[in-house]
Amino acid sequence: MVVAKRVLLISFVLLVVSASLGYAKGNKAAPAADGETVEDTVEGEEPVVGKSEKKLEVRQVTYDGRSIMINGKREIFFSGSIHYPRSTVDMWPDLLKKAKRGGLNVIQTYVFWNLHEPVKGKWNFEGNADVVKFIRLVQENKMYVTLRVGPFIQAEWNHGGLPYWLREEPNIVFRSDNPAYKQHMEAYVTKIMKMMKDEKLFAPQGGPIILAQIENEYTHVQLAYKELGTSYVQWAANMALAQNIGVPWIMCKQTNAPDPIINTCNGRHCGDTFAGPNKPHKPSLWTENWTAQYRVFGDPPSQRSAEDIAFSVARFFSKDGTLTNYYMYHGGTNFGRKSAIFTTTRYYDEAPLDEYGLQREPKWSHLKDLHKALNLCKKPLFAGASGVLRLGKETEARFYEKPGTDSCVAFLANNHSKLETSVTWRGQEYFLPPHSISILPDCKTVVFNSQQIVSQHNSRNFVRSKAANKLNWEMSPEPIPTVEQVPVNQKKPQELYHFLKDATDYGWFTTSLNLGPYDLPMKDSIRPVLRIPSLGHAMGVFVNGEYIGSEHGSHEEKGFVFERPVTFKQGINHISLLCMTVGLPDSGAYMEHRYAGPRTINVLGLNTGTLDLSQNGWGHRVGLNGENLQVFTEKGAEKVQWTKAVGKGRGLTWYKTYFDAPEGRDPVAIRMTGMGKGMIWVNGLSIGRHWMCFLSPLGQPTQTEYHIPRSFIKPSKNFLVVLEEQGADPKDIEILTVNRDTICSMSTQMHPPHVKAFDRKAGKLKVVAGVPGATAQLKCPNYKKIVAVEFASFGSPEGACGTYAIGKCDAPGTKKIVEEKCLGQTTCTVPSDPNLFFKVDPCPDVKIKTLAIQVKCSH
């Protein structure tokens, strides 16, 4: 049954009143169904650009129940999240170029309040905090921007983006109808919006920003605040609208988003899980399509296949979707102490662009092909009325068709997760792999199937640098303070968040106890035990200057109990606790009421019974001596004594060395083999926390390699400092270069031709280039060439890129044929055609044969 969709157009126009931007909504004529521009006029001032007084393009951003429109023209939007502070400024151009080449037309980013105002009233927009520069680069790459101003953003970012000082404002309750919070939130949002206006970055001013987001996934916590949550949502919406920015506002995962705010979906399968916009005049937007899963220390690897992402996106657009955003498109690095509680330094490494900015294949290319296929469908998607036809128990066709014309697009879906099938659609038979959607831009020709990857694969390689690994380590133990250096100043240990104020991960608590000969156990087999329940996050314990051990919580259970036998002496015994945070909370209600640090401190096993030291009198010191002296800089390192590092050092030791820049131009990483937990600096710049001793259930560290941006590195004598909290030996640390020069392709005879072989000419789908059949396509990165064919088989090869193996069926001579076509080339195409590989079929029992190729690229 074909159902026509009624639309109501909500128009955001630029009004000029007293030379300021205004905001209005009203009914306009509906856009032409084929995407032609509506004959609406938009008045606006003529901004001055430099001295040329060049008039910028003024864009009108509107929407109705079917789509967002730019200057009245319907568009489909492929968006990707790239967060400017999770990469370096010099990485931005390359990341954005790759996003554009990947078929994106929108970049989504949060604005990070605690990055920009870490100290109340002191603002920072320098370096990789220069959000204006980042947005301008997006525009230079001819893409739009969705600006998620928050100010609460979550994003696995420290404190969810809220500055720590906000926590200590009197009578404040975060994210509630609370006067103190609303005052600071409005001041922040107003400042950021004014900055964007002054820089003329909103679309009606000729800038790239077409959408703005207020708040973030508030539905998760709204009920906790009861009526103050409901009124807060309305207030936040009204405050945002009052900014008069001239583009639509959105709220993600906010089912009751007040008009005209658009409610949007976050998740993996919004085509099936999203109930839809809360009003018929709002379009269907997907603000977070998770390309994998962020990881916390202790997690096993996280994966989401390119096929599943492609299926979900095709599904969403087949059901009136107009924008999908990949969260993340490039995850990047949580430099310094920027990650949220227990979150790894590496962020969303499984995104289409990995942590280092390299294209992760086939994810990057498969989604690029999907975008091309959906763009071929754009005209019939918007011109036609929608319909659904059941083709079988687990199969269906969703289509858009304009009656009386040949304008038609179809999405054929097999929803069964395990079984392939064939369906008949309009007299033709189509093969559908399990959990797949085929896209037919003319309702006849398959140009893309979500499960059948025709683009290339690759494998990431970490290569030990020859130039950078002449490492001569020196060590300097961190002094362990006692009550003599850190005198008692309070009865019991302070709460850790309030004590540290997010200035450091580390805080010392010191106390002492005087034990007589009758306090200590008489038997050698009995030793006192120190027991310390803590609210988190980690703790190292020293008794009389000796490292006793450490304990930590996890993302799921922040608290822990430290419990170790200790050796006390007669007389004065010093206990020094190094209590640590691993990022601040970034989610949940009442974040301002979260706590960390020791709850009680007890000594068990004394002759005189259990001794409670919780209120024994404690000294407090924020930070480490090495931090205060900045020993991670060359100048600061001169202030402490260093000796040659030999063997395993004591817990809580600084290590330093120098290294030369790795050869070539590939990204750089450091592999922290043999180390425990701590932080890493290169030339005084922190690349983040390392944590090798927190193993996943698979018995491996969650993160082994840590990104050193090339911009941090000098040609020679790079100063490398590691703070190590555990007893460890740095001898096995390695400096690596990173590449994806191992590329592969695997395709069957049943795969559709590559989508780039098709184009739409005069409204008709045409074959314009390439081979009209299944092919293996290979392209080396960074202008490198294919220097070796490492594997080639036509038949039934097994495995994946990097681990291919010959199967039961293999056409002799396949490798030679591939070498003739590919060696010395930057790109090559090999048809999956039996006639190319044999005259007589060597294994006729294998009906559908597969071509697998693996090559090596190099300069």
C-alpha positions in Angstrom: 0.0 0.0 0.0 1.4 3.4 -1.0 1.0 6.1 1.6 1.5 9.7 0.6 3.0 11.8 3.3 1.6 15.2 4.3 4.1 17.8 5.2 4.1 21.0 7.2 7.1 23.2 6.5 8.7 25.0 9.4 11.0 27.7 8.2 13.9 29.3 9.9 14.7 32.6 8.2 17.2 35.3 8.9 15.7 38.5 10.0 17.6 41.8 10.2 16.4 44.0 13.0 18.7 46.8 14.2 21.7 45.0 12.6 21.2 41.9 14.8 20.2 38.3 14.0 16.6 37.3 14.6 14.6 34.0 14.5 11.2 33.3 13.1 9.1 30.4 12.0 6.3 30.3 9.6 4.6 28.4 6.8 6.1 28.5 3.4 5.3 26.9 0.1 6.4 23.3 0.0 9.6 22.5 -1.9 9.4 20.9 -5.3 9.4 17.2 -4.9 12.4 16.7 -7.2 14.6 18.9 -5.1 14.2 22.2 -7.0 14.6 25.3 -4.9 11.5 26.9 -3.4 10.9 30.5 -4.6 11.4 32.0 -1.1 13.5 35.1 -0.6 15.6 35.7 2.5 16.7 39.1 3.5 20.0 39.6 5.3 22.8 42.0 5.8 25.8 42.0 3.7 28.7 41.0 5.9 32.1 42.5 5.3 34.9 40.0 4.7 38.3 41.6 5.1 38.5 44.7 3.0 36.8 43.2 -0.1 33.2 43.6 1.2 32.4 40.3 -0.6 28.8 39.2 0.0 28.6 35.8 1.6 26.1 33.2 0.5 23.0 33.4 2.7 21.5 30.0 3.4 18.0 29.3 4.6 17.7 26.2 6.7 14.2 24.8 6.9 12.5 21.5 7.7 9.3 19.7 7.4 8.2 16.1 8.3 10.2 14.7 5.4 13.6 16.4 5.5 15.9 19.3 6.3 16.3 21.7 3.4 19.0 24.1 2.4 17.6 27.1 0.5 14.5 25.1 -0.1 16.2 22.1 -1.6 15.7 18.8 0.1 18.9 17.0 1.1 20.0 13.8 2.7 22.9 14.2 5.1 25.7 11.9 5.9 27.4 13.2 9.0 30.4 12.2 11.1 31.5 13.1 14.6 35.1 14.5 14.7 36.0 16.2 18.0 38.5 18.9 17.6 40.3 18.4 21.0 40.8 14.7 20.4 43.3 15.3 17.6 46.0 18.0 16.9 45.5 21.0 14.8 47.9 19.7 12.1 45.7 16.5 11.9 42.5 18.4 11.2 42.9 19.1 7.4 43.7 15.4 6.7 40.8 14.1 8.8 38.3 16.5 7.2 39.6 15.7 3.6 39.1 12.0 4.3 35.7 12.6 5.8 34.7 14.5 2.6 36.1 11.8 0.4 34.2 9.3 2.4 31.0 10.9 1.3 30.2 13.0 4.3 28.5 16.4 4.0 28.2 17.2 7.7 30.7 17.2 10.6 29.3 17.0 14.1 31.2 18.2 17.1 30.5 19.0 20.7 31.8 22.2 22.3 33.8 21.3 25.4 33.1 23.8 28.3 35.8 22.5 30.7 38.3 22.8 27.8 37.4 26.4 27.1 36.8 27.6 30.7 38.9 25.3 33.0 39.1 28.1 35.5 36.1 30.3 36.1 36.3 33.4 33.9 39.5 32.3 32.2 38.9 31.2 28.6 41.0 29.2 26.3 40.5 28.9 22.5 44.1 28.3 21.5 45.7 25.3 19.8 43.4 22.3 19.5 40.8 24.3 21.5 40.3 26.7 18.6 36.8 25.6 17.7 36.4 28.5 15.3 39.4 27.4 13.2 38.1 23.9 13.1 34.6 25.0 11.9 36.2 27.1 9.2 38.2 24.1 8.0 35.0 22.1 7.8 33.6 24.9 5.6 36.7 25.0 3.4 36.1 21.3 2.8 32.5 22.1 1.6 30.7 20.4 4.5 28.2 21.6 7.0 28.4 21.5 10.8 26.1 20.3 13.6 27.2 22.1 16.8 26.4 20.3 20.0 26.8 23.1 22.6 25.6 21.0 25.5 26.8 22.3 27.9 26.6 18.8 29.4 27.9 16.5 26.6 28.9 13.2 28.3 31.1 12.1 25.3 33.2 10.0 27.7 34.9 13.3 28.3 36.1 14.3 31.8 33.1 15.4 33.9 30.8 15.3 30.8 32.3 18.6 29.7 31.3 20.5 32.8 34.2 22.4 34.5 35.1 21.2 37.9 34.6 24.7 39.5 30.9 24.5 38.6 30.6 21.6 41.1 31.6 24.0 44.0 29.2 26.8 43.2 26.8 27.4 46.1 23.5 25.5 46.1 24.1 24.1 42.6 22.3 21.1 41.2 23.5 20.1 37.7 21.0 19.7 34.8 17.9 20.7 36.8 15.6 23.7 37.2 18.1 25.1 39.6 18.8 28.9 39.6 22.6 28.5 40.0 23.0 25.9 37.3 20.7 27.8 34.8 22.6 31.0 35.4 26.0 29.5 34.5 24.5 27.4 31.6 22.9 30.3 30.0 26.0 32.5 30.3 28.1 29.8 28.7 25.7 29.0 25.9 25.2 32.7 25.1 29.0 33.2 25.0 29.5 30.4 22.5 26.6 31.4 20.4 27.7 35.0 20.3 31.2 33.8 19.2 29.7 31.8 16.4 27.6 34.8 15.3 30.5 37.2 15.5 32.5 34.9 13.3 29.5 34.5 10.9 29.5 30.8 11.2 25.8 30.1 11.1 24.3 29.1 7.8 22.1 32.2 7.3 25.3 34.3 7.6 27.0 32.2 5.0 28.6 29.8 7.5 28.5 26.0 7.7 26.5 25.5 10.9 23.0 24.2 10.0 22.0 22.6 13.3 22.6 23.2 16.9 22.0 20.9 19.9 21.1 21.9 23.4 21.5 19.4 26.3 22.3 15.7 25.7 20.3 12.5 26.2 18.4 14.1 29.1 15.7 11.5 29.0 18.1 9.1 30.8 18.0 11.3 34.0 14.9 13.4 33.7 12.7 11.3 36.0 15.3 11.6 38.8 14.6 15.3 38.9 10.8 14.9 38.8 9.0 18.2 38.0 12.2 20.1 38.1 13.4 17.9 35.2 10.3 18.7 33.1 10.5 22.4 33.7 14.3 22.4 33.0 13.7 20.8 29.6 11.2 23.6 28.7 13.6 26.3 30.1 16.6 24.9 28.1 14.5 24.9 24.9 13.3 28.5 25.4 16.8 29.7 26.3 18.3 28.1 23.2 15.6 29.5 20.9 16.2 33.0 22.4 19.8 32.9 21.1 18.3 33.7 17.6 20.9 31.8 15.6 18.7 31.2 12.6 19.1 27.4 12.3 17.0 24.6 13.9 17.8 23.3 17.4 17.8 19.7 18.3 17.7 17.6 21.4 19.0 14.0 21.2 17.1 11.2 22.9 14.5 13.7 24.2 11.1 12.3 23.4 9.3 15.4 24.8 11.5 18.0 23.1 9.4 21.2 23.1 8.4 22.7 19.7 10.1 23.7 17.5 13.1 21.7 18.9 13.6 18.5 16.9 13.9 15.3 19.0 16.5 12.9 17.5 17.7 9.3 17.9 20.9 7.8 19.3 21.7 4.1 19.0 22.8 1.3 16.7 19.5 0.6 14.9 17.4 3.8 14.8 15.6 2.6 11.7 13.9 0.0 14.0 14.1 1.5 17.5 13.2 5.2 17.0 9.6 5.9 17.6 10.0 8.9 15.3 9.7 12.7 15.8 7.3 13.8 18.4 5.4 16.0 15.9 4.5 15.2 12.3 6.2 18.4 11.0 9.6 17.3 12.3 12.1 15.3 10.2 13.7 12.0 11.3 17.3 12.6 12.4 19.8 10.2 13.8 22.5 12.0 15.8 24.5 9.1 17.1 25.0 5.9 15.0 27.6 4.2 17.1 30.4 2.9 14.8 31.7 0.6 17.7 31.7 1.2 21.4 33.9 3.3 23.5 36.2 1.3 25.8 37.2 1.6 29.4 40.3 0.1 31.0 39.6 -3.6 31.7 37.4 -4.0 28.5 38.0 -6.6 25.8 38.1 -5.4 22.2 35.0 -3.7 20.9 33.7 -4.3 17.3 30.9 -3.3 15.0 31.0 -4.6 11.5 30.8 -2.3 8.5 28.0 -4.6 7.2 25.8 -3.9 10.3 26.4 -0.2 10.1 25.5 -0.1 6.4 22.4 -2.2 7.1 21.2 0.2 9.8 21.8 3.3 7.7 20.0 1.8 4.6 17.1 0.8 6.9 16.9 4.3 8.4 16.8 6.1 5.0 14.3 3.5 3.7 12.0 4.7 6.5 12.0 8.5 5.8 15.4 9.2 7.5 17.1 12.4 6.4 20.3 12.6 8.4 22.5 10.0 10.0 25.6 10.8 12.0 28.4 8.3 12.6 29.6 8.5 16.3 32.5 8.5 15.9 33.8 9.0 12.4 37.2 9.7 14.0 37.5 9.0 17.7 41.1 10.2 18.3 43.0 10.5 21.6 42.1 11.6 25.1 45.3 13.6 25.6 46.4 14.5 29.1 43.6 13.9 31.7 40.7 14.6 29.4 39.1 11.1 29.4 36.1 10.4 31.7 36.1 7.9 34.5 38.1 4.8 33.6 37.9 5.6 29.9 40.9 4.6 27.8 43.3 7.1 26.3 42.4 5.8 22.8 38.8 6.7 21.8 36.6 4.9 19.3 39.6 3.4 17.5 37.2 1.2 15.5 35.7 4.2 13.7 36.0 4.6 9.9 39.1 6.7 10.6 41.2 5.0 13.4 42.9 6.8 16.3 45.8 7.8 14.0 43.5 9.1 11.2 44.1 6.1 9.0 41.2 4.7 7.0 39.9 1.6 8.6 38.9 -0.7 5.8 36.4 -2.0 4.8 34.4 0.3 7.1 35.5 3.6 5.5 35.0 2.5 1.9 31.9 0.4 2.5 30.2 3.4 4.0 31.5 5.6 1.2 29.9 3.2 -1.3 26.6 3.3 0.7 26.6 7.1 0.6 27.0 7.0 -3.2 24.2 4.4 -3.5 21.8 6.5 -1.4 22.7 9.7 -3.3 21.6 7.9 -6.5 18.3 7.5 -4.8 17.8 11.1 -3.6 15.4 12.2 -6.4 12.9 9.4 -6.1 13.2 9.3 -2.3 11.9 12.8 -2.1 9.6 12.8 -5.2 7.8 9.5 -4.5 5.2 8.3 -2.1 6.4 5.5 0.2 5.1 2.0 0.3 5.9 -1.4 1.9 5.4 -4.8 0.4 6.0 -8.1 2.3 8.0 -10.5 0.1 8.2 -13.3 2.7 8.3 -14.0 6.4 11.6 -12.3 6.9 11.8 -10.2 3.7 10.2 -7.0 2.5 10.5 -4.2 0.0 10.3 -0.6 1.0 9.9 1.7 -2.0 9.3 5.3 -3.0 7.5 5.8 -6.3 6.0 8.7 -8.2 2.9 7.5 -10.0 2.8 7.9 -13.7 6.6 8.2 -13.9 9.6 5.9 -13.8 10.9 7.7 -10.7 11.3 4.8 -8.2 13.7 3.5 -5.6 13.5 0.2 -3.7 15.2 -1.3 -0.6 14.9 -5.1 -0.6 15.6 -6.4 3.0 16.3 -9.8 4.4 15.8 -9.4 8.1 16.9 -13.0 8.9 20.2 -12.9 10.8 21.5 -16.2 9.6 19.8 -17.4 6.4 20.3 -16.1 2.8 17.4 -16.1 0.5 16.1 -15.0 -2.9 13.1 -12.8 -3.4 11.0 -11.9 -6.4 10.4 -8.2 -6.9 8.4 -6.9 -9.9 9.1 -10.0 -11.9 12.8 -10.3 -11.2 14.6 -12.5 -8.8 17.1 -11.0 -6.3 19.6 -12.8 -4.1 19.8 -11.4 -0.5 22.4 -12.5 2.0 21.4 -12.7 5.7 20.8 -9.4 7.5 21.2 -7.4 4.4 19.5 -4.7 2.3 19.9 -4.2 -1.4 19.5 -0.7 -2.8 17.8 -0.3 -6.3 17.9 3.3 -7.3 15.6 2.6 -10.3 13.6 -0.3 -8.6 15.5 -2.7 -11.0 19.2 -2.5 -10.6 21.2 -3.5 -7.5 24.0 -1.0 -7.0 24.8 -1.9 -3.3 24.1 -4.6 -0.8 24.9 -3.9 2.8 26.3 -7.4 3.5 28.4 -7.7 0.3 31.5 -5.7 0.6 33.0 -4.8 -2.8 35.5 -2.3 -1.4 38.9 -3.2 -0.1 40.0 -4.3 3.4 43.2 -3.5 5.2 45.2 -4.5 8.2 47.0 -2.2 10.6 50.7 -2.7 11.1 52.9 -1.4 14.0 56.5 -1.3 12.9 59.4 -0.9 15.3 61.3 2.3 14.3 64.9 1.8 13.6 65.8 5.5 14.3 63.8 6.0 17.5 64.6 3.0 19.7 68.0 3.9 21.0 66.5 4.4 24.5 68.8 4.9 27.5 66.5 5.1 30.5 67.1 6.9 33.7 65.0 6.8 36.8 64.1 9.1 39.8 61.8 7.7 42.6 59.1 10.0 43.7 59.7 11.0 47.4 57.2 9.3 49.7 56.0 12.0 52.2 55.2 11.3 55.8 53.6 13.4 58.5 56.9 15.1 58.8 56.7 16.6 55.3 52.9 16.6 55.2 51.7 17.4 58.7 48.3 16.4 60.1 45.7 19.1 59.3 42.4 17.3 59.5 41.0 14.5 61.7 40.1 12.2 58.7 41.0 12.0 55.0 39.1 14.5 52.8 36.7 13.4 50.0 39.0 13.0 47.0 37.1 15.0 44.3 36.8 18.1 46.5 40.4 17.7 47.7 42.0 17.4 44.2 39.6 19.8 42.4 40.5 18.0 39.2 44.0 19.6 39.2 45.7 16.2 39.2 45.0 12.5 39.5 47.1 12.2 42.7 46.6 13.2 46.3 48.6 12.2 49.4 47.1 11.3 52.8 49.6 10.8 55.6 49.3 9.6 59.2 51.4 7.8 61.8 50.9 5.3 64.7 53.1 4.5 67.6 53.3 0.7 68.4 54.7 -0.8 71.5 56.2 -4.3 71.8 52.9 -5.8 73.1 50.9 -4.3 70.2 52.7 -6.4 67.5 52.0 -10.2 67.0 54.2 -12.5 68.9 54.3 -15.2 66.2 56.3 -14.8 63.0 53.4 -16.5 61.1 51.0 -13.7 62.0 51.3 -10.3 60.4 49.0 -7.2 60.7 46.8 -6.5 57.8 45.9 -3.0 56.5 42.3 -2.8 55.2 41.1 0.3 53.4 37.6 0.3 51.8 37.5 3.1 49.2 34.9 4.7 47.0 37.6 4.8 44.2 39.3 5.0 41.9 42.8 3.7 42.7 45.3 3.8 45.6 48.9 3.0 46.2 50.0 2.3 49.8 53.4 2.9 51.5 54.3 2.0 55.0 57.5 3.5 56.4 58.5 4.5 52.8 58.1 0.9 51.5 55.7 0.2 48.6 53.1 -2.2 49.9 50.9 -2.5 46.9 48.0 -1.0 45.0 44.3 -1.6 44.3 41.7 -0.1 42.0 38.1 -0.1 41.0 36.5 -0.3 37.6 34.1 1.6 35.4 31.3 -0.6 36.6 32.3 -0.7 40.3 34.4 2.3 41.3 34.9 1.2 44.9 37.3 -1.4 46.1 38.9 -2.7 49.2 42.7 -2.6 49.6 43.8 -5.4 51.9 47.5 -6.4 52.3 49.7 -7.8 55.1 52.2 -5.2 56.3 55.3 -5.2 58.5 55.2 -2.7 61.3 58.1 -1.8 63.7 58.1 -0.8 67.3 57.8 2.9 67.7 56.5 5.4 65.1 55.2 3.9 61.9 54.3 6.1 58.9 51.4 5.3 56.6 51.2 7.2 53.3 48.2 6.7 51.0 48.5 7.9 47.4 44.8 8.1 46.4 44.0 8.6 42.7 41.2 9.5 40.4 41.0 8.1 36.8 38.8 10.8 35.3 35.6 12.3 36.7 32.1 11.0 36.2 30.4 11.8 32.9 26.9 10.5 33.2 23.9 10.0 35.4 21.8 12.3 37.7 23.2 14.4 40.5 26.8 14.3 39.3 27.7 17.0 41.8 27.0 14.5 44.6 29.5 11.8 43.5 32.4 11.0 45.8 35.7 9.1 45.8 38.5 8.3 48.3 39.0 6.2 51.4 36.0 5.4 53.6 37.8 3.8 56.6 41.3 2.8 57.4 41.8 -0.2 59.8 44.8 -2.3 61.0 43.8 -5.9 61.8 45.8 -8.5 63.6 47.4 -6.5 66.3 47.5 -8.0 69.8 45.5 -5.1 71.1 42.8 -5.8 68.5 41.6 -3.9 65.4 42.9 -0.4 65.2 40.7 2.2 63.4 42.8 4.9 61.9 40.0 6.6 60.1 40.0 9.6 62.5 43.6 9.3 63.6 44.5 12.7 62.2 45.7 13.0 58.6 47.9 15.2 56.5 47.0 16.2 52.9 49.0 17.2 49.8 47.6 17.7 46.3 49.8 16.3 43.5 53.2 14.6 43.3 56.5 16.3 43.8 57.5 15.5 40.2 54.3 17.1 39.0 54.9 20.3 40.9 58.5 20.5 39.7 57.3 19.6 36.1 60.0 16.9 35.8 58.3 15.9 32.5 60.0 19.0 31.0 63.7 19.2 30.4 64.0 22.2 32.7 62.0 20.6 35.5 63.9 17.3 35.2 67.1 19.2 36.2 65.6 19.7 39.7 65.7 16.0 40.8 68.4 13.3 40.9 68.4 10.7 38.1 70.2 7.3 38.0 70.6 4.7 35.4 67.5 2.5 35.2 68.4 -1.1 36.0 65.8 -3.8 36.4 62.4 -3.3 38.1 62.0 0.0 39.9 60.1 0.8 43.0 56.4 1.7 42.8 56.0 5.4 42.0 59.0 6.2 39.9 59.7 8.7 37.1 61.6 7.4 34.0 63.2 9.6 31.3 65.0 9.1 28.0 65.5 10.7 24.6 64.6 9.5 21.2 65.0 10.7 17.6 62.1 11.1 15.3 61.0 7.9 13.6 61.8 7.6 10.0 59.2 8.5 7.3 55.9 10.3 7.7 53.6 7.6 9.1 51.9 8.1 12.5 53.8 7.3 15.6 52.9 5.2 18.7 54.6 4.0 21.9 54.1 0.4 23.0 54.2 0.3 26.8 55.3 -3.4 27.2 56.4 -4.2 30.8 54.8 -1.2 32.4 51.9 -0.9 34.8 49.9 2.3 35.3 50.7 6.0 35.0 51.2 8.8 32.5 53.4 9.6 29.5 54.8 12.9 28.3 56.7 13.8 25.1 58.6 17.1 25.0 56.5 18.2 28.0 53.1 17.4 26.4 51.0 14.7 27.9 49.7 11.9 25.6 47.5 10.5 28.3 47.2 7.8 30.9 48.7 4.3 30.3 47.3 1.3 32.2 48.9 -2.0 31.1 48.3 -4.1 34.3 44.5 -3.8 34.2 43.8 -6.8 32.1 40.6 -7.6 30.2 38.8 -11.0 30.7 40.9 -12.1 27.8 44.1 -11.6 29.8 45.4 -8.7 27.7 45.7 -5.0 28.4 42.8 -3.0 27.0 45.3 -0.6 25.3 48.9 -1.4 24.6 49.9 1.3 22.1 49.6 5.1 22.7 49.5 7.7 20.1 52.4 10.3 19.9 51.2 12.9 17.4 53.9 13.9 14.8 53.4 17.5 15.8 54.7 16.7 19.3 58.0 15.3 17.8 61.2 17.2 16.9 63.8 15.8 14.4 66.0 14.7 17.3 66.4 14.6 21.1 62.7 14.2 22.0 62.3 14.1 25.7 60.2 11.1 26.8 59.0 10.9 30.4 57.0 8.1 32.0 55.4 8.2 35.5 55.0 4.6 36.6 52.9 3.9 39.7 53.7 0.2 39.8 57.0 -1.5 40.1 58.1 -1.9 36.4 61.1 -2.0 34.0 61.0 0.3 31.0 63.5 -1.8 28.9 60.8 -3.2 26.6 59.1 0.1 25.7 59.1 0.6 21.9 58.6 3.5 19.6 56.6 2.4 16.5 55.3 3.7 13.3 51.8 2.9 12.2 50.5 2.1 8.7 47.7 0.3 6.9 49.8 -0.8 4.0 48.4 -4.3 3.9 45.3 -4.1 1.8 43.0 -6.8 0.6 39.9 -7.5 -1.3 37.4 -10.4 -1.2 34.5 -10.7 -3.5 32.3 -13.4 -5.0 30.6 -13.9 -8.3 27.3 -12.9 -6.5 28.6 -9.5 -5.5 27.1 -6.5 -7.3 29.3 -4.3 -9.4 31.0 -1.4 -7.6 28.5 1.5 -7.1 30.9 3.9 -8.7 30.1 2.2 -12.0 26.7 3.9 -11.8 25.4 7.5 -12.1 22.1 9.2 -12.6 21.9 11.0 -16.0 18.8 13.0 -16.9 16.8 11.1 -14.2 17.9 7.7 -15.5 20.3 5.3 -13.8 23.3 4.7 -16.2 26.4 2.5 -16.2 29.1 5.1 -16.7 32.4 3.5 -15.6 34.1 0.4 -14.4 33.3 -3.2 -15.0 29.6 -4.1 -14.9 30.2 -7.1 -12.6 31.8 -8.2 -9.4 35.4 -7.1 -9.1 38.3 -6.9 -6.6 39.4 -3.3 -6.3 42.6 -2.2 -4.6 44.1 1.2 -3.9 47.2 2.0 -1.9 47.2 4.9 0.6 49.3 8.0 0.4 50.3 7.5 -3.3 52.2 4.3 -2.5 52.4 1.5 -5.0 51.7 -2.2 -4.8 55.1 -3.9 -4.3 54.1 -7.4 -3.5 51.1 -9.7 -4.0 51.2 -11.6 -0.7 48.1 -13.8 -1.4 45.7 -14.5 -4.2 43.2 -17.3 -4.7 40.1 -17.8 -6.8 37.9 -20.6 -5.4 37.2 -21.0 -1.8 39.8 -19.0 0.2 39.4 -18.8 3.9 40.2 -16.3 6.7 40.3 -12.5 6.7 42.7 -9.7 5.6 46.1 -10.6 7.1 45.2 -14.2 7.7 44.0 -15.5 4.3 44.6 -19.2 3.5 44.0 -21.5 0.5 40.7 -23.4 0.7 39.6 -26.7 -0.8 39.1 -25.0 -4.2 41.9 -22.9 -5.8 42.4 -21.9 -9.4 46.1 -22.4 -10.3 47.9 -19.3 -11.6 45.7 -16.8 -9.7 48.6 -15.1 -8.0 50.5 -14.7 -11.3 47.4 -13.1 -13.0 46.9 -10.7 -10.1 50.6 -9.8 -10.2 50.4 -8.9 -13.9 47.5 -6.6 -13.2 48.6 -5.0 -10.0 52.3 -4.9 -9.3 53.7 -1.4 -9.6 50.3 0.2 -9.7 48.7 2.5 -7.1 45.3 1.1 -8.0 44.2 -2.0 -9.7 40.9 -3.8 -10.6 40.6 -7.6 -11.0 37.2 -9.0 -12.2 35.8 -11.9 -10.2 35.3 -13.7 -13.6 36.0 -17.5 -13.9 37.0 -17.0 -17.5 40.0 -14.9 -16.3 41.3 -17.7 -14.1 40.7 -21.0 -15.9 39.4 -22.6 -19.0 38.2 -25.8 -17.3 36.6 -25.4 -13.8 38.9 -27.2 -11.3 36.1 -27.5 -8.7 32.7 -27.4 -10.4 31.1 -28.5 -7.1 31.9 -25.0 -5.7 29.1 -23.1 -7.4 29.9 -19.6 -6.1 33.6 -18.8 -6.2 35.4 -16.2 -4.2 38.4 -14.0 -5.2 40.7 -13.0 -2.3 43.7 -10.9 -2.8 46.2 -9.4 -0.3 48.9 -7.0 -1.4 51.6 -4.9 0.2 52.0 -1.2 -0.5 55.1 0.9 -0.2 56.8 4.0 -1.6 
